[in-house]
């Protein structure tokens, strides 16, 4: 590097960056549900420029054939997405060339055959569908069905749906159902169910039944699970042996049910499963009756391996990826979504016999124009002490820009991120949305606070009754830890989060004097209001996170930031989708009004057509630029790029 190309000193937080908000939005091509059908691979890709819809793509054969979009924009721009549990997932079935999918706009199922337009299956109505499988021998689907007819909560059932559209209820009585899985010979059905007030990662049950001559379920029996055991991903081996993942040991490990008892295949302090926020998730599949290809998580990092069923040994499969999900296996063919610190999420097809792999799709085709690997911040895993003699975990991203550096003696501002969920986890996959900040001179700490998944049941249960306390403590402790290490400027600490992470932001600002400013994306401010507005799936989530009624009332008052607006002294910016059914606009609006009355600088931006999580390109651009503008105004720093003005109440206009 010549002296002229050495990084030049500039105020961190306002470095000119080649990673623009527009490039973040353009790179936002979410990849989701994958499927293998013979030698063909199918997957879903988000289209931010088309209203955020999901479209279905296919690559035929394993020889690099062209990719076809099966649901292109047209007269009917299909959005392959389910609304069951509001979060959806499991919106696609591919079996023997037959494609069935759920369309988000009308919640109907559609059948797609080569060369023919998609045809609706059955009549429009109040039903929603997810996680469907084909019962070929009986010419029907077996699906999770959520019926929103009538008042009160929707009814969830397992239904058989004939290819003529006729519905037959196979199982009812539980509050929730998931993962109906048919044995290869069609004689047995396994499924998951659970009841209020539990979430599926707290306690769920695995059931098994025979299918009689009339196609009905018979002799149903409980195989595994209960009020304190969480089961996920039941699957049948090629020879018809039922497998599943259970956290009975304190870790989500693989088990086999031999008809009488369940046997652990590979006891390990690692996670072979994940919280079932959406349907159809997969972390293992069968190469043969005796070989399972799986991904597992240790200390927040994913690994790929082959498990020998006979001796329980894991044989690593070399890969560059550290975040692996949506794993599908068919013989020697393996398909998954993978990411790493310098690799955005991509769809990978791997041949185990030859050890060759190919990338079929990427969430980001290339780095933005003018950007290079030298502009990317590579995160480090950090662990640090926090409240209650616990240890918290996070990914630390130092500021990085090939052209600029902080002047001598100047420390960067720190952005602390609290992930949503809250029973979820942050990963270290390359995200331009994070690099947007680090390339401008911000350090970023992405926190896996107590209550996060990926670190075992005990760590996940650290948030039991402690939401708004443990998560906040861990974000505060992380900021203080980095400041004490002289890695960041302790006077320029900010915090941002969405959904459950928004509550973390608000509580951190209300109950701790650490952060200079904060940003809430569709965040929770009023716990009582959250209960009143919540949908069925999460309607009792706070029983676990805080307490059941009536004991929860006093805790709601103590922890809801809306009741402590007088303690807020740090400026805030709020972003809210007007179509959000999970955290409705009233949650943000009440808080914004309280801050306005309290005289605290506050900005509020709303977006029509956006729900819980922003998908549209213009929204992504506007929110990033507005958040940057807000922080720089609070820091008194002049932007190095043109940014649209944001109206900030209770703050004098710039001179």
C-alpha positions as CSV (number, residue, x, y, z in Angstrom):
1,X,0.0,0.0,0.0
2,X,1.4,3.4,-1.0
3,X,1.4,6.4,1.3
4,X,-1.4,8.0,-0.8
5,X,-3.6,4.9,-0.3
6,X,-3.1,4.6,3.4
7,X,-6.2,5.2,5.5
8,X,-6.8,8.9,6.1
9,X,-7.8,10.1,9.6
10,X,-11.5,11.1,9.8
11,X,-14.2,11.4,12.4
12,X,-15.5,7.8,13.1
13,X,-19.2,7.6,12.5
14,X,-19.1,9.8,9.5
15,X,-16.6,8.1,7.2
16,X,-17.6,8.2,3.5
17,X,-18.5,4.6,2.7
18,X,-19.1,2.7,-0.6
19,X,-21.8,0.7,1.2
20,X,-24.8,2.9,0.7
21,X,-28.3,2.3,2.1
22,X,-29.4,1.6,-1.5
23,X,-26.8,-1.1,-1.8
24,X,-28.0,-2.6,1.5
25,X,-31.6,-2.7,0.1
26,X,-30.5,-4.0,-3.3
27,X,-28.5,-6.8,-1.5
28,X,-31.5,-7.7,0.5
29,X,-32.6,-10.8,-1.4
30,X,-33.6,-13.2,1.5
31,X,-33.3,-16.8,0.7
32,X,-35.5,-19.3,2.5
33,X,-37.2,-22.6,2.2
34,X,-35.2,-25.2,0.2
35,X,-36.3,-28.5,-1.3
36,X,-34.8,-31.4,-3.2
37,X,-36.9,-33.4,-5.6
38,X,-34.9,-36.0,-7.4
39,X,-32.0,-34.1,-9.0
40,X,-33.9,-30.8,-8.9
41,X,-33.4,-28.1,-6.3
42,X,-36.1,-25.6,-5.3
43,X,-36.0,-22.5,-3.1
44,X,-37.6,-19.2,-2.2
45,X,-36.1,-15.8,-2.8
46,X,-37.4,-12.5,-1.6
47,X,-38.0,-9.6,-4.0
48,X,-37.5,-6.3,-2.2
49,X,-38.2,-4.4,-5.4
50,X,-41.6,-6.3,-5.8
51,X,-43.2,-5.4,-2.5
52,X,-41.1,-7.9,-0.6
53,X,-42.8,-11.0,-2.1
54,X,-41.3,-14.5,-2.1
55,X,-40.9,-16.2,-5.4
56,X,-40.2,-19.8,-6.2
57,X,-37.1,-20.8,-8.2
58,X,-35.8,-24.1,-9.5
59,X,-32.6,-25.6,-10.9
60,X,-33.0,-28.8,-12.8
61,X,-30.3,-31.5,-12.6
62,X,-26.9,-31.3,-11.0
63,X,-25.0,-30.1,-14.1
64,X,-25.4,-26.4,-13.7
65,X,-28.6,-26.1,-15.6
66,X,-30.3,-22.7,-15.9
67,X,-32.4,-21.4,-13.1
68,X,-36.1,-20.9,-13.7
69,X,-38.4,-18.6,-11.8
70,X,-41.7,-20.6,-11.4
71,X,-43.7,-17.7,-10.0
72,X,-42.6,-14.6,-11.9
73,X,-44.2,-11.2,-11.5
74,X,-47.2,-11.0,-13.8
75,X,-50.9,-10.8,-13.7
76,X,-50.8,-12.7,-10.4
77,X,-47.6,-11.9,-8.6
78,X,-47.6,-14.9,-6.3
79,X,-46.1,-14.5,-2.9
80,X,-45.1,-17.9,-1.7
81,X,-45.6,-17.4,2.0
82,X,-47.8,-18.8,4.8
83,X,-49.5,-16.8,7.5
84,X,-50.0,-19.6,10.0
85,X,-48.8,-18.4,13.4
86,X,-48.3,-15.1,11.6
87,X,-44.6,-16.0,11.1
88,X,-45.4,-18.7,8.5
89,X,-42.8,-20.9,7.0
90,X,-43.5,-24.3,5.5
91,X,-45.2,-22.7,2.5
92,X,-43.8,-25.0,-0.2
93,X,-44.1,-28.7,-1.0
94,X,-42.3,-30.4,-3.9
95,X,-42.8,-34.1,-4.5
96,X,-42.3,-36.1,-7.7
97,X,-42.7,-32.9,-9.8
98,X,-45.8,-31.8,-8.1
99,X,-45.5,-28.3,-6.6
100,X,-47.9,-27.0,-4.0
101,X,-47.6,-23.6,-2.3
102,X,-49.4,-21.1,-0.1
103,X,-50.1,-17.7,-1.5
104,X,-49.8,-14.9,1.1
105,X,-52.5,-12.6,-0.5
106,X,-55.4,-15.0,-0.2
107,X,-54.0,-17.8,2.0
108,X,-55.1,-20.4,-0.5
109,X,-53.1,-23.4,-1.7
110,X,-52.1,-23.5,-5.3
111,X,-50.9,-26.5,-7.4
112,X,-48.2,-26.0,-10.1
113,X,-47.4,-28.4,-12.8
114,X,-44.8,-27.9,-15.6
115,X,-46.2,-25.8,-18.4
116,X,-49.4,-25.0,-16.7
117,X,-50.5,-21.9,-14.7
118,X,-50.9,-22.4,-11.0
119,X,-54.3,-23.6,-10.0
120,X,-56.0,-23.0,-6.7
121,X,-56.8,-26.0,-4.6
122,X,-60.3,-25.6,-3.0
123,X,-62.3,-22.5,-2.3
124,X,-61.2,-19.3,-0.8
125,X,-62.1,-18.9,2.8
126,X,-60.9,-18.4,6.4
127,X,-58.2,-21.1,6.4
128,X,-54.5,-20.8,6.3
129,X,-52.0,-23.7,5.5
130,X,-48.5,-24.6,6.4
131,X,-46.1,-27.6,6.6
132,X,-48.0,-29.8,4.2
133,X,-46.8,-33.2,3.0
134,X,-48.0,-35.4,0.1
135,X,-49.9,-38.6,0.9
136,X,-49.6,-39.9,-2.6
137,X,-51.3,-43.2,-2.1
138,X,-54.5,-41.4,-1.0
139,X,-54.2,-38.5,-3.4
140,X,-54.2,-35.9,-0.7
141,X,-52.1,-33.5,1.4
142,X,-51.7,-33.6,5.1
143,X,-51.3,-30.1,6.4
144,X,-51.4,-27.8,9.5
145,X,-54.5,-25.8,9.1
146,X,-55.4,-22.6,11.0
147,X,-59.0,-21.5,10.6
148,X,-59.9,-17.9,11.4
149,X,-63.6,-18.3,11.0
150,X,-65.7,-16.9,13.8
151,X,-64.7,-14.9,16.9
152,X,-61.9,-15.7,19.3
153,X,-58.7,-17.5,18.7
154,X,-58.3,-19.4,15.4
155,X,-58.6,-23.2,15.5
156,X,-55.5,-25.2,14.6
157,X,-55.9,-28.8,13.3
158,X,-54.2,-31.4,11.2
159,X,-56.2,-31.9,8.1
160,X,-56.2,-34.1,5.0
161,X,-56.9,-32.1,1.9
162,X,-57.9,-34.0,-1.2
163,X,-56.5,-32.9,-4.5
164,X,-60.1,-32.0,-5.3
165,X,-60.0,-29.5,-2.4
166,X,-62.1,-31.5,0.1
167,X,-61.0,-31.1,3.8
168,X,-61.1,-33.9,6.5
169,X,-59.9,-33.1,10.0
170,X,-57.5,-35.8,11.2
171,X,-56.5,-34.4,14.6
172,X,-57.8,-31.6,16.8
173,X,-57.9,-30.7,20.4
174,X,-54.4,-29.2,20.9
175,X,-53.8,-25.5,20.6
176,X,-51.0,-25.9,18.1
177,X,-49.8,-28.5,15.6
178,X,-46.6,-28.7,13.5
179,X,-44.4,-31.1,11.4
180,X,-46.8,-33.8,10.2
181,X,-44.5,-36.4,8.7
182,X,-45.7,-39.4,6.8
183,X,-43.7,-42.7,6.9
184,X,-42.4,-43.8,3.5
185,X,-44.9,-46.6,3.2
186,X,-47.7,-44.3,4.2
187,X,-48.8,-46.4,7.1
188,X,-47.9,-44.0,10.0
189,X,-48.0,-40.3,10.7
190,X,-45.9,-38.4,13.3
191,X,-46.5,-34.9,14.3
192,X,-45.8,-32.3,17.0
193,X,-48.4,-30.5,19.2
194,X,-48.4,-28.2,22.2
195,X,-50.8,-26.3,24.4
196,X,-51.1,-22.8,25.8
197,X,-49.3,-21.3,27.7
198,X,-46.2,-22.9,26.3
199,X,-44.1,-21.9,23.3
200,X,-42.8,-24.9,21.3
201,X,-39.3,-24.4,22.6
202,X,-40.5,-24.7,26.2
203,X,-42.5,-27.9,25.9
204,X,-44.0,-29.8,23.0
205,X,-45.0,-33.4,22.3
206,X,-44.2,-35.9,19.6
207,X,-47.1,-38.1,18.6
208,X,-47.3,-41.2,16.4
209,X,-50.4,-42.8,14.9
210,X,-51.3,-45.5,12.4
211,X,-53.4,-44.6,9.3
212,X,-56.3,-47.0,8.9
213,X,-58.0,-48.2,5.7
214,X,-60.3,-45.2,5.7
215,X,-57.4,-42.8,5.9
216,X,-58.1,-41.8,9.5
217,X,-55.6,-41.8,12.4
218,X,-55.8,-44.7,14.8
219,X,-54.0,-45.8,18.0
220,X,-52.3,-42.4,18.6
221,X,-49.6,-42.5,21.2
222,X,-47.2,-40.1,22.8
223,X,-43.6,-40.8,21.8
224,X,-41.6,-38.0,23.5
225,X,-41.8,-34.6,24.9
226,X,-43.9,-32.9,27.6
227,X,-44.3,-29.7,29.5
228,X,-40.5,-29.2,30.0
229,X,-39.1,-31.0,27.0
230,X,-39.0,-29.3,23.6
231,X,-39.1,-31.5,20.5
232,X,-38.4,-30.4,16.9
233,X,-38.0,-31.9,13.4
234,X,-39.4,-35.4,13.4
235,X,-38.2,-37.3,10.3
236,X,-38.4,-40.8,9.0
237,X,-35.3,-42.7,7.9
238,X,-35.4,-44.5,4.6
239,X,-36.2,-47.8,6.4
240,X,-39.1,-46.2,8.3
241,X,-37.5,-45.5,11.7
242,X,-38.7,-42.3,13.4
243,X,-36.0,-39.7,14.4
244,X,-36.4,-36.4,16.2
245,X,-34.5,-33.7,18.1
246,X,-35.1,-33.2,21.9
247,X,-33.6,-31.0,24.5
248,X,-34.2,-33.5,27.4
249,X,-30.5,-33.5,28.1
250,X,-30.3,-29.7,28.3
251,X,-29.2,-29.6,24.6
252,X,-31.1,-30.2,21.4
253,X,-29.7,-33.6,20.4
254,X,-30.7,-36.2,17.9
255,X,-32.8,-39.3,19.0
256,X,-34.1,-42.4,17.3
257,X,-37.4,-44.1,18.4
258,X,-37.1,-47.9,17.9
259,X,-40.8,-48.5,18.6
260,X,-40.3,-48.9,22.3
261,X,-37.8,-46.4,23.5
262,X,-35.9,-43.3,22.4
263,X,-32.1,-43.6,22.0
264,X,-29.7,-40.6,21.9
265,X,-27.6,-40.9,18.8
266,X,-24.8,-38.4,19.6
267,X,-25.0,-36.9,23.1
268,X,-23.2,-33.6,22.9
269,X,-23.3,-30.1,24.4
270,X,-24.4,-28.7,21.0
271,X,-27.6,-27.7,19.4
272,X,-29.0,-29.9,16.6
273,X,-32.2,-27.9,16.6
274,X,-33.6,-24.4,16.8
275,X,-36.6,-22.6,18.1
276,X,-39.6,-23.2,15.9
277,X,-40.6,-19.7,15.0
278,X,-41.5,-20.9,11.5
279,X,-42.5,-24.2,10.0
280,X,-40.4,-26.5,8.0
281,X,-37.0,-25.8,9.5
282,X,-34.4,-28.6,9.0
283,X,-31.0,-29.2,10.5
284,X,-30.5,-32.9,9.5
285,X,-31.4,-35.4,6.8
286,X,-30.6,-38.9,5.7
287,X,-27.8,-39.9,3.3
288,X,-28.7,-43.5,4.0
289,X,-30.3,-45.6,6.7
290,X,-27.0,-45.5,8.7
291,X,-25.7,-42.0,7.8
292,X,-27.2,-38.7,8.8
293,X,-25.9,-35.4,7.5
294,X,-26.5,-32.7,10.1
295,X,-25.6,-29.2,11.1
296,X,-25.1,-28.3,14.8
297,X,-24.3,-25.1,16.7
298,X,-21.6,-24.7,19.3
299,X,-21.0,-21.4,20.9
300,X,-23.0,-19.6,18.3
301,X,-21.2,-21.2,15.3
302,X,-22.6,-23.8,12.9
303,X,-20.8,-26.9,11.8
304,X,-21.6,-29.5,9.1
305,X,-21.0,-33.2,9.8
306,X,-22.0,-36.7,8.9
307,X,-23.2,-38.8,11.9
308,X,-22.7,-42.5,11.9
309,X,-25.8,-44.0,13.4
310,X,-24.1,-47.2,14.4
311,X,-21.5,-45.7,16.7
312,X,-22.7,-42.1,17.2
313,X,-19.5,-40.6,15.8
314,X,-19.5,-37.2,14.1
315,X,-17.3,-36.9,11.0
316,X,-16.8,-33.2,10.1
317,X,-17.6,-32.1,6.6
318,X,-15.2,-29.3,5.5
319,X,-17.0,-26.0,4.7
320,X,-16.3,-22.3,4.8
321,X,-19.7,-21.6,6.3
322,X,-20.3,-20.8,10.0
323,X,-24.1,-20.3,9.8
324,X,-26.0,-23.2,8.2
325,X,-29.7,-23.8,8.0
326,X,-32.4,-25.1,5.7
327,X,-30.4,-28.4,5.3
328,X,-31.9,-30.9,2.9
329,X,-30.4,-34.3,2.0
330,X,-31.1,-36.8,-0.7
331,X,-28.5,-39.5,-1.0
332,X,-25.2,-37.8,-1.8
333,X,-26.8,-34.5,-2.6
334,X,-26.9,-31.9,0.2
335,X,-28.5,-28.4,-0.1
336,X,-28.4,-25.7,2.5
337,X,-28.3,-22.0,3.2
338,X,-24.9,-21.0,4.4
339,X,-23.1,-17.8,5.5
340,X,-19.9,-16.7,7.1
341,X,-18.3,-13.4,8.2
342,X,-17.3,-12.5,4.7
343,X,-20.0,-14.5,2.9
344,X,-23.6,-13.3,2.7
345,X,-26.2,-16.1,2.8
346,X,-26.1,-18.3,-0.2
347,X,-27.7,-21.4,-1.4
348,X,-25.2,-24.2,-1.7
349,X,-25.4,-27.6,-3.4
350,X,-22.9,-30.1,-2.3
351,X,-22.1,-33.6,-3.7
352,X,-20.8,-35.8,-0.9
353,X,-19.3,-38.4,-3.2
354,X,-17.1,-36.0,-5.1
355,X,-16.8,-33.3,-2.3
356,X,-17.7,-30.8,-5.0
357,X,-20.0,-27.9,-4.2
358,X,-21.7,-25.1,-6.2
359,X,-23.5,-21.9,-5.2
360,X,-26.9,-21.8,-6.8
361,X,-28.1,-18.4,-5.5
362,X,-26.8,-15.6,-3.3
363,X,-28.5,-13.0,-1.1
364,X,-25.9,-10.6,-2.4
365,X,-24.5,-11.0,-5.9
366,X,-21.5,-8.9,-5.3
367,X,-20.1,-6.2,-3.0
368,X,-21.3,-2.7,-3.8
369,X,-19.4,-0.8,-6.4
370,X,-16.2,0.6,-4.9
371,X,-16.2,-1.8,-2.0
372,X,-13.8,-4.6,-1.4
373,X,-13.0,-7.2,1.2
374,X,-10.8,-4.5,2.9
375,X,-13.9,-2.6,3.7
376,X,-15.5,-5.5,5.6
377,X,-15.4,-5.8,9.4
378,X,-14.8,-9.4,10.4
379,X,-16.4,-10.1,13.8
380,X,-14.8,-11.7,16.8
381,X,-16.7,-13.9,19.3
382,X,-16.5,-12.3,22.7
383,X,-17.7,-13.5,26.1
384,X,-17.9,-11.2,29.1
385,X,-19.1,-11.2,32.7
386,X,-22.6,-9.9,33.4
387,X,-25.2,-9.8,36.2
388,X,-25.9,-12.8,38.4
389,X,-22.3,-14.2,38.0
390,X,-23.2,-15.2,34.4
391,X,-21.3,-15.0,31.2
392,X,-22.9,-13.4,28.1
393,X,-21.9,-13.9,24.4
394,X,-21.7,-11.6,21.5
395,X,-20.1,-10.9,18.1
396,X,-17.9,-7.7,18.1
397,X,-17.4,-5.9,14.8
398,X,-14.6,-3.3,14.9
399,X,-14.9,-0.3,12.5
400,X,-13.3,-1.0,9.2
401,X,-12.9,1.1,6.0
402,X,-10.0,0.7,3.6
403,X,-9.8,4.5,3.1
404,X,-10.3,5.9,6.6
405,X,-9.3,5.5,10.2
406,X,-9.9,7.3,13.4
407,X,-7.5,10.1,14.3
408,X,-4.9,9.2,17.0
409,X,-6.5,8.9,20.4
410,X,-10.1,9.0,19.1
411,X,-12.3,5.9,19.9
412,X,-15.2,4.9,17.7
413,X,-18.9,5.1,18.7
414,X,-20.4,1.8,19.6
415,X,-23.7,0.4,18.4
416,X,-25.2,-2.4,20.5
417,X,-27.7,-4.6,18.8
418,X,-30.3,-6.7,20.7
419,X,-31.8,-9.3,18.4
420,X,-35.5,-10.0,18.2
421,X,-37.4,-13.0,19.4
422,X,-36.3,-12.9,22.2
423,X,-35.8,-16.6,21.9
424,X,-33.5,-16.4,18.9
425,X,-29.9,-15.8,18.2
426,X,-27.5,-13.5,16.3
427,X,-25.2,-15.1,13.8
428,X,-22.0,-13.9,12.2
429,X,-23.1,-14.1,8.6
430,X,-22.1,-11.1,6.4
431,X,-24.8,-8.6,6.5
432,X,-24.5,-5.3,4.6
433,X,-26.9,-3.8,7.1
434,X,-24.1,-4.3,9.7
435,X,-21.3,-3.3,7.4
436,X,-23.2,-0.1,6.6
437,X,-22.3,1.0,10.2
438,X,-18.8,-0.4,10.6
439,X,-17.7,1.1,7.2
440,X,-18.7,4.5,8.6
441,X,-16.6,4.1,11.7
442,X,-19.1,2.6,14.2
443,X,-18.1,-0.4,16.2
444,X,-21.0,-2.9,16.5
445,X,-21.7,-5.4,19.3
446,X,-24.3,-8.0,18.2
447,X,-25.4,-9.5,21.5
448,X,-26.6,-13.1,22.2
449,X,-28.0,-12.2,25.6
450,X,-29.2,-14.7,28.2
451,X,-32.3,-16.2,26.7
452,X,-30.8,-16.6,23.2
453,X,-30.8,-20.0,21.5
454,X,-27.7,-21.7,20.3
455,X,-26.1,-22.1,23.8
456,X,-28.2,-24.9,25.4
457,X,-31.4,-25.0,27.4
458,X,-30.0,-23.4,30.6
459,X,-28.8,-20.4,28.7
460,X,-32.1,-20.2,26.9
461,X,-34.0,-20.3,30.2
462,X,-32.0,-17.5,31.7
463,X,-34.7,-15.2,30.4
464,X,-37.5,-17.2,32.1
465,X,-39.3,-14.5,34.1
466,X,-36.5,-12.0,33.4
467,X,-37.4,-10.4,30.0
468,X,-36.5,-6.7,30.3
469,X,-33.9,-7.5,32.9
470,X,-31.3,-10.2,31.8
471,X,-31.3,-9.1,28.1
472,X,-30.9,-5.5,29.1
473,X,-28.1,-6.3,31.7
474,X,-26.2,-8.3,29.0
475,X,-26.4,-5.4,26.5
476,X,-25.3,-2.9,29.1
477,X,-22.5,-5.2,30.4
478,X,-21.3,-5.7,26.8
479,X,-21.1,-1.9,26.2
480,X,-19.3,-1.3,29.4
481,X,-16.9,-4.2,28.7
482,X,-15.8,-2.8,25.4
483,X,-15.4,0.7,26.8
484,X,-13.3,-0.7,29.7
485,X,-11.1,-2.4,27.1
486,X,-10.6,1.0,25.5
487,X,-12.1,-0.3,22.2
488,X,-14.9,2.2,22.0
489,X,-15.9,5.7,23.1
490,X,-17.8,5.3,26.4
491,X,-19.5,8.6,25.8
492,X,-20.9,7.6,22.4
493,X,-22.8,4.4,23.0
494,X,-26.0,3.7,21.2
495,X,-28.4,0.8,21.2
496,X,-30.8,-0.5,18.5
497,X,-33.2,-3.4,18.3
498,X,-36.4,-4.6,16.7
499,X,-39.5,-6.3,18.1
500,X,-38.4,-8.0,21.4
501,X,-35.0,-6.2,20.8
502,X,-37.0,-3.0,20.9
503,X,-38.1,-3.6,24.4
504,X,-34.4,-4.2,25.3
505,X,-33.6,-0.8,23.8
506,X,-36.3,1.0,25.7
507,X,-35.5,-0.7,29.0
508,X,-31.8,0.0,28.6
509,X,-32.5,3.7,28.1
510,X,-35.1,3.9,30.9
511,X,-33.4,2.0,33.6
512,X,-29.6,2.5,32.9
513,X,-27.6,5.6,32.3
514,X,-25.2,4.1,29.7
515,X,-26.4,4.8,26.2
516,X,-26.4,8.2,24.5
517,X,-29.3,7.3,22.1
518,X,-31.4,4.5,20.8
519,X,-33.4,3.2,17.8
520,X,-36.5,1.0,18.1
521,X,-37.8,-0.9,15.1
522,X,-41.4,-2.0,15.8
523,X,-40.4,-2.5,19.4
524,X,-42.5,-3.4,22.5
525,X,-43.1,-0.6,24.9
526,X,-46.2,-1.7,26.8
527,X,-46.3,-5.3,28.0
528,X,-50.0,-5.1,28.9
529,X,-50.7,-3.7,25.4
530,X,-48.6,-6.5,23.9
531,X,-50.8,-9.1,25.5
532,X,-54.0,-7.3,24.4
533,X,-52.9,-7.1,20.8
534,X,-51.0,-10.4,20.5
535,X,-51.9,-13.1,18.0
536,X,-52.6,-16.7,19.2
537,X,-49.1,-18.1,18.8
538,X,-47.6,-15.6,21.2
539,X,-50.6,-14.8,23.3
540,X,-49.1,-16.5,26.4
541,X,-45.4,-15.9,25.6
542,X,-45.1,-13.4,28.4
543,X,-46.3,-16.0,30.9
544,X,-42.8,-17.5,30.4
545,X,-40.9,-14.3,29.8
546,X,-42.3,-12.4,32.8
547,X,-45.1,-14.2,34.7
548,X,-48.6,-15.5,34.4
549,X,-51.6,-13.3,35.3
550,X,-52.4,-11.9,37.8
551,X,-48.8,-11.9,39.2
552,X,-47.6,-10.3,36.0
553,X,-49.5,-7.0,36.5
554,X,-47.0,-5.6,39.0
555,X,-44.0,-6.8,36.9
556,X,-45.6,-5.3,33.8
557,X,-45.8,-1.9,35.5
558,X,-42.2,-2.3,36.7
559,X,-40.7,-3.3,33.3
560,X,-42.9,-1.5,30.7
561,X,-40.9,1.5,29.6
562,X,-44.2,3.4,28.9
563,X,-44.7,3.7,32.6
564,X,-41.2,5.1,33.1
565,X,-41.0,7.7,30.4
566,X,-40.0,10.2,33.1
567,X,-36.7,8.3,33.5
568,X,-35.8,8.6,29.8
569,X,-33.2,11.2,29.1
570,X,-31.6,9.8,25.9
571,X,-32.9,10.7,22.4
572,X,-34.7,8.0,20.4
573,X,-35.9,7.3,16.9
574,X,-38.8,4.9,16.2
575,X,-39.6,3.0,13.0
576,X,-43.0,1.3,12.6
577,X,-44.9,-0.6,9.9
578,X,-48.5,0.5,9.8
579,X,-49.7,-3.1,8.9
580,X,-47.9,-4.7,11.9
581,X,-50.1,-7.3,13.5
582,X,-47.5,-8.6,16.0
583,X,-46.5,-5.2,17.5
584,X,-49.2,-2.8,16.3
585,X,-48.4,1.0,15.7
586,X,-50.0,1.9,19.0
587,X,-47.0,0.4,20.8
588,X,-44.7,2.9,19.2
589,X,-47.1,5.8,19.2
590,X,-47.8,5.8,22.9
591,X,-44.1,5.9,23.6
592,X,-43.3,8.6,21.1
593,X,-46.1,10.8,22.6
594,X,-44.7,10.2,26.1
595,X,-41.2,11.3,25.0
596,X,-42.5,14.4,23.2
597,X,-44.3,15.4,26.4
598,X,-41.2,14.7,28.5
599,X,-39.1,17.0,26.2
600,X,-36.7,14.3,25.1
601,X,-35.6,14.5,21.4
602,X,-37.6,11.9,19.5
603,X,-38.3,11.0,15.8
604,X,-41.0,8.8,14.5
605,X,-41.2,7.3,11.0
606,X,-44.1,5.1,9.8
607,X,-44.4,2.9,6.7
608,X,-47.6,1.9,4.9
609,X,-47.7,-1.6,3.6
610,X,-45.0,-2.9,6.0
611,X,-45.7,-5.4,8.7
612,X,-43.5,-6.9,11.4
613,X,-40.1,-6.7,9.7
614,X,-39.4,-4.4,6.8
615,X,-39.3,-5.9,3.3
616,X,-39.7,-3.1,0.8
617,X,-36.6,-1.5,-0.8
618,X,-37.6,2.1,-0.2
619,X,-38.3,1.4,3.5
620,X,-34.9,-0.2,4.0
621,X,-33.2,2.7,2.4
622,X,-35.1,5.3,4.4
623,X,-34.7,3.7,7.8
624,X,-31.0,3.3,7.5
625,X,-30.3,6.8,6.3
626,X,-32.7,8.2,8.9
627,X,-31.1,6.3,11.7
628,X,-27.6,7.5,10.6
629,X,-28.9,11.1,10.3
630,X,-30.4,10.9,13.8
631,X,-27.2,9.7,15.5
632,X,-25.0,12.2,13.8
633,X,-27.4,15.0,14.8
634,X,-27.2,13.8,18.4
635,X,-23.4,13.5,18.3
636,X,-23.1,16.9,16.6
637,X,-21.2,15.4,13.7
638,X,-21.6,16.7,10.1
639,X,-22.6,13.9,7.7
640,X,-20.1,13.0,4.9
641,X,-22.9,12.2,2.5
642,X,-26.3,13.7,1.6
643,X,-29.0,12.5,3.9
644,X,-32.7,13.3,3.9
645,X,-33.7,15.5,6.8
646,X,-35.5,13.7,9.7
647,X,-37.9,15.8,11.8
648,X,-36.7,15.4,15.4
649,X,-39.0,16.8,18.1
650,X,-37.5,18.6,21.1
651,X,-34.1,19.2,19.2
652,X,-33.1,22.5,17.9
653,X,-32.4,22.5,14.1
654,X,-28.8,22.4,13.0
655,X,-27.0,25.8,12.7
